[in-house]
Amino acid sequence: MQPNIPASELPRVVIIGGGFAGLKIASGLKNSPFQVVLLDKNNFHQFQPLYYQVATASLEPSAIAFPFRKIFQHYKNFHFRETLVKNIDYEEQVINCSIGQIRYDYLVMAMGTDTNFYKIESIQENGFPMKTVSEALKLRNTILENFEYALVADNLEDQNKNLDIVIVGGGPTGVELAGALADLRNDVLPKDYPEIDFNQMNIRLIESSTGLLAAMSKKAGGLALKYLQKLKVDVQCGISVKSFQNNEVELSDGTIIKAKTLIWAAGVSANKIEGLPDEAYGFSNRLKVNQFNLVNGFDNIFAIGDLSLMIDDQYPKGHPQVAQVAIQQANLLTKNLLYSTSEKAMKGFKYKDKGSMATIGRNLAVVDLPFWSFGGFFAWLIWMFVHLMSIVGVKNRFFIFINWTWNYFTKDQSLRLIIRPKTKQSFS
Ligand SMILES: Cc1cc2nc3c(=O)[nH]c(=O)nc-3n(C[C@H](O)[C@H](O)[C@H](O)COP(=O)(O)OP(=O)(O)OC[C@H]3O[C@@H](n4cnc5c(N)ncnc54)[C@H](O)[C@@H]3O)c2cc1C
């Protein structure tokens, strides 16, 4: 019971998940009149918006991950435990984790989302998701490994199968990946593999709706399409992927595309922990919350960030699952928890949309501000600045800046390493 978390007179806030939302609230409660317990299945925070740069060998995984223990070194009444939370017993006010049982006075659920394969088994088995740093690293290894196979292929068909990449999902993740892979193919790979004709390498982006970047403005979606076409990405909208097996991607119109790598960036559903009543859940496993982020039916269990579903007139389908929502909800909940100690009334959440953006490749990005949409080089500079400043840790920021500057001028980042665990088949 209470895996060595000391007893305290202070009320205990247990936070499950140290993503954008969980990290913010844990930091906000620094030296507060609460005992704070942060639980995460990893011992590090991950910066998801730059996974695609790990997958395309532009950044090291360590540049976008930051150990919790380092962040919270000087916090009082704070305890981190690395554990997978399995179940909640709300009547007893305890949660059951892989390391034992933990009691809470207030529970903050911030476990985010995981890839949703929409029950398409063949894609779940053979496709590549990109929802963790380790998945991004696996993708990098696979893509680089396939270039090595392409080099020694017996025939052109086999070579093309190893080179070609299909990305499913035309949201920011799919668009950013497609652009980065195109930059890699156009600028970097021909120098590494002079024996391969990279004009043969197809990068395809498949989107089931009628346009790209559906959550952004029409102008941003149109510009993204134009930029990707300029980079020679084959974009197909209005068609979906039915299956992926034996290196064959089957589309909804029956077309078969031969490719060894399919990257699935087509949807997410909230991470679920057993124990809460069924009525607490809305679509995609998101937890229904009121304006204070209290889970419906509870007065001491909160849900924030991607897994929360707060419905109001402006957001009838809930807020967008983006970092700004997670951060703003965490900031308000921090204040509301502190208000509760001084009997001040809690405030309701109102999302301030500061805009959204996506980068499509070198010098190319789109930005939607509340009253202005634009694209191109200036948008790309803004994208870089905003992402750089959002990274946790001065050292990480510095290394990323150096990396980006180096890559920009040399067009030759040197992170193309295939690092994998030793197996019986491997050489060393
Ligand atoms: C590839 C990609 C690119 C993105 N790009 C952008 C972007 O450019 N801009 C933007 O605004 N948003 C972007 N997003 C979305 C953004 O990352 C999310 O909105 C944000 O991370 C949500 O924060 P969160 O705290 O709710 O969840 P997360 O950041 O997902 O954190 C959840 C945490 O919970 C932990 N966890 C999960 N289950 C358990 C469990 N059972 N037990 C213990 N710990 C658990 C996880 O390890 C993780 O640390 C992107 C997402 C992805 C995947």
The ligand as an SDF file (V2000), in Angstrom:
LIG
                    3D

 53 58  0  0  0  0  0  0  0  0999 V2000
    2.7950   13.0490  -33.4540 C   0  0  0  0  0  0  0  0  0  0  0  0
    2.0230   14.1190  -32.7310 C   0  0  0  0  0  0  0  0  0  0  0  0
    2.1910   15.4540  -33.0880 C   0  0  0  0  0  0  0  0  0  0  0  0
    1.5040   16.4560  -32.4270 C   0  0  0  0  0  0  0  0  0  0  0  0
    1.7030   17.7600  -32.7970 N   0  0  0  0  0  0  0  0  0  0  0  0
    1.0760   18.7460  -32.1270 C   0  0  0  0  0  0  0  0  0  0  0  0
    1.3220   20.1230  -32.4380 C   0  0  0  0  0  0  0  0  0  0  0  0
    2.1170   20.4300  -33.3290 O   0  0  0  0  0  0  0  0  0  0  0  0
    0.6600   21.0710  -31.7110 N   0  0  0  0  0  0  0  0  0  0  0  0
   -0.2180   20.7470  -30.7050 C   0  0  0  0  0  0  0  0  0  0  0  0
   -0.7710   21.6410  -30.0510 O   0  0  0  0  0  0  0  0  0  0  0  0
   -0.4790   19.4620  -30.4040 N   0  0  0  0  0  0  0  0  0  0  0  0
    0.1410   18.4590  -31.0760 C   0  0  0  0  0  0  0  0  0  0  0  0
   -0.1190   17.1540  -30.7610 N   0  0  0  0  0  0  0  0  0  0  0  0
   -1.1080   16.8710  -29.7230 C   0  0  0  0  0  0  0  0  0  0  0  0
   -0.5170   17.0760  -28.3300 C   0  0  0  0  0  0  0  0  0  0  0  0
    0.6980   16.3650  -28.2220 O   0  0  0  0  0  0  0  0  0  0  0  0
   -1.5200   16.6190  -27.2940 C   0  0  0  0  0  0  0  0  0  0  0  0
   -2.6690   17.4270  -27.4120 O   0  0  0  0  0  0  0  0  0  0  0  0
   -0.9660   16.7290  -25.8800 C   0  0  0  0  0  0  0  0  0  0  0  0
    0.1530   15.8950  -25.7290 O   0  0  0  0  0  0  0  0  0  0  0  0
   -2.0360   16.3480  -24.8640 C   0  0  0  0  0  0  0  0  0  0  0  0
   -1.4920   16.4180  -23.5860 O   0  0  0  0  0  0  0  0  0  0  0  0
   -2.0070   15.4500  -22.4380 P   0  0  0  0  0  0  0  0  0  0  0  0
   -1.2720   15.8690  -21.2160 O   0  0  0  0  0  0  0  0  0  0  0  0
   -3.4800   15.4150  -22.4000 O   0  0  0  0  0  0  0  0  0  0  0  0
   -1.5470   13.9710  -22.8700 O   0  0  0  0  0  0  0  0  0  0  0  0
   -0.1070   13.4200  -23.2310 P   0  0  0  0  0  0  0  0  0  0  0  0
    0.8340   14.5090  -23.5380 O   0  0  0  0  0  0  0  0  0  0  0  0
   -0.3520   12.3620  -24.2540 O   0  0  0  0  0  0  0  0  0  0  0  0
    0.3940   12.7280  -21.8860 O   0  0  0  0  0  0  0  0  0  0  0  0
   -0.1710   11.5650  -21.3600 C   0  0  0  0  0  0  0  0  0  0  0  0
    0.8020   10.9470  -20.3580 C   0  0  0  0  0  0  0  0  0  0  0  0
    0.1220    9.9180  -19.6540 O   0  0  0  0  0  0  0  0  0  0  0  0
    0.9610    8.7930  -19.5050 C   0  0  0  0  0  0  0  0  0  0  0  0
    0.0790    7.6270  -19.3500 N   0  0  0  0  0  0  0  0  0  0  0  0
   -0.8640    7.1840  -20.2260 C   0  0  0  0  0  0  0  0  0  0  0  0
   -1.5270    6.1310  -19.7090 N   0  0  0  0  0  0  0  0  0  0  0  0
   -1.0030    5.8950  -18.4860 C   0  0  0  0  0  0  0  0  0  0  0  0
   -1.2590    4.9240  -17.4740 C   0  0  0  0  0  0  0  0  0  0  0  0
   -2.2370    4.0140  -17.5900 N   0  0  0  0  0  0  0  0  0  0  0  0
   -0.5080    4.9340  -16.3560 N   0  0  0  0  0  0  0  0  0  0  0  0
    0.4880    5.8750  -16.2020 C   0  0  0  0  0  0  0  0  0  0  0  0
    0.7630    6.8130  -17.1280 N   0  0  0  0  0  0  0  0  0  0  0  0
    0.0300    6.8310  -18.2520 C   0  0  0  0  0  0  0  0  0  0  0  0
    1.8060    8.7960  -20.7720 C   0  0  0  0  0  0  0  0  0  0  0  0
    3.0320    8.1010  -20.5860 O   0  0  0  0  0  0  0  0  0  0  0  0
    2.0290   10.3110  -21.0090 C   0  0  0  0  0  0  0  0  0  0  0  0
    3.1940   10.7740  -20.3750 O   0  0  0  0  0  0  0  0  0  0  0  0
    0.5870   16.1200  -31.3930 C   0  0  0  0  0  0  0  0  0  0  0  0
    0.4130   14.7840  -31.0390 C   0  0  0  0  0  0  0  0  0  0  0  0
    1.1350   13.7850  -31.7000 C   0  0  0  0  0  0  0  0  0  0  0  0
    0.9420   12.3410  -31.3000 C   0  0  0  0  0  0  0  0  0  0  0  0
  1  2  1  0
  2  3  1  0
  2 52  2  0
  3  4  2  0
  4  5  1  0
  4 50  1  0
  5  6  2  0
  6  7  1  0
  6 13  1  0
  7  8  2  0
  7  9  1  0
  9 10  1  0
 10 11  2  0
 10 12  1  0
 12 13  2  0
 13 14  1  0
 14 15  1  0
 14 50  1  0
 15 16  1  0
 16 17  1  0
 16 18  1  0
 18 19  1  0
 18 20  1  0
 20 21  1  0
 20 22  1  0
 22 23  1  0
 23 24  1  0
 24 25  2  0
 24 26  1  0
 24 27  1  0
 27 28  1  0
 28 29  2  0
 28 30  1  0
 28 31  1  0
 31 32  1  0
 32 33  1  0
 33 34  1  0
 33 48  1  0
 34 35  1  0
 35 36  1  0
 35 46  1  0
 36 37  1  0
 36 45  1  0
 37 38  2  0
 38 39  1  0
 39 40  1  0
 39 45  2  0
 40 41  1  0
 40 42  2  0
 42 43  1  0
 43 44  2  0
 44 45  1  0
 46 47  1  0
 46 48  1  0
 48 49  1  0
 50 51  2  0
 51 52  1  0
 52 53  1  0
M  END
$$$$
